[in-house]
Amino acid sequence: MFDFEKLEVYGQAKSFHMKTKSLVQINDIQNPERNQLLRASLSVVLNIAEGAGRFSKRDKRYFYIIARGSVYECIAIFGLMKDQHLIDGNLFREFYAMGEEISRMLYSLIKQCGV
């Protein structure tokens, strides 16, 4: 088993990405935000994995920070999509809550790595 697979945040990020991917496919969302949203949600997953594979705390911290930034990016895009009536408020709140939880977990990992 790889180290990243042991992290709860990795599982949460994977679920977030798969749910995001399903949303855009099922609703056939075709706007500029679609591709960026998919890239950003995938970035969360991949940066967690890459960070977990690094040896130094400084390197781990860097990738966890990037992952957290990608979560913020996803939530901003979901907000834009809500404003454009591409998703409803309930769905936005669901993704927002998932993003908030992942962000909190990443923040904890970042703090554990120190400076």
N, C-alpha and C positions, 0 to 999 in steps of 0.2 A: 504494500500500500504506500502511495506517495504521501508526503507530509501534508500537502494541501487538502487531500481527501479527508484528513482527520479534523479539519477546521469546520466548525458549524457554519461560519460565515460563507465558506465556499459552497456548501449545500444551499444556503439561502440565496446566494448570488446566482447559482445555476437555475434555481426555481424562478427567480426574477427574470432571468434572460429567456427561459423557455416560455413563460407566461407572456412576456413582451412579444416574442416571436409569434406566438399563437394569435395574439391580439391583432397584429398588423396583417397576418395572413387571413384570418377569419373575416375581418372587416374590410379586407382588400384596400387598406389605407395606402394611397399612392400620392405622397406629397414629399417635399424636400426633407421634412423631418423624419420620415420613415427610415431611410438608410442610416442617418446619423443616430437615431434611436437604437437601431439594431447593433451598430458598431459600438456605441457607448455601453449598452448592456452586456455585450460580449467582452468588452474591455474590462469590466468589473471582474468577471470570472477569470479571465486570463491573467490579469495583474495580481490577483490573489494567489493563483497557482505559481506564477513566476516569483513573487515575493517569498512564498513559503520555501521555494527551492534555493534561495540565496543563503549564504553562510553568515555574512555579517549582519548585525542588527541594523546598521545604517542602510544597507542594500534592501533588506526586508522592508524597512520603514518607507523607503522611496516608492516601492511598488504598491504598498498599501495606501499611500497618499494618492497615487495616481488612480487606484481603484476607487477611492472615496470621491475623488473629483469626477470620475465617470458616473457615479451614482447621482451626484448633484446635476450633472448634465442631463441624465435621463429624466429626473424630476422636472427640470426646466422645460424639457421637450414635452413631457406629459401635460404640463401647465399650458403650454402653447396649443397643444391639441385640444385640450378642454375648452380653451377660449375660442377655438375655431369650430367647436361643436363636433369634433371628430370622435371624442369620447365623452361620456357623461360624468357628472360629478361623483357618482358612486364609484365608478371604475377609477377615476383619478385618485380618490381617497384611498382606495385599495392599494394602488401602486405606490402612492405617497407613503403609506404605512410600511410597506415592504422596504422601500428605499430608506426610510428613517431607521428601521431596525438594522439593516445592513450597514448604514453609515455609523451607527452607534458601535456596532461590533468592530468595524474597521478602526474607529477612533481608539478603541481599547487596545487593539493590536499595535497601533501606531505608538501609543503611550508606553506600552510594554517594551518597545524597541528603543525608547529614549531618544536622545539627540545624537 
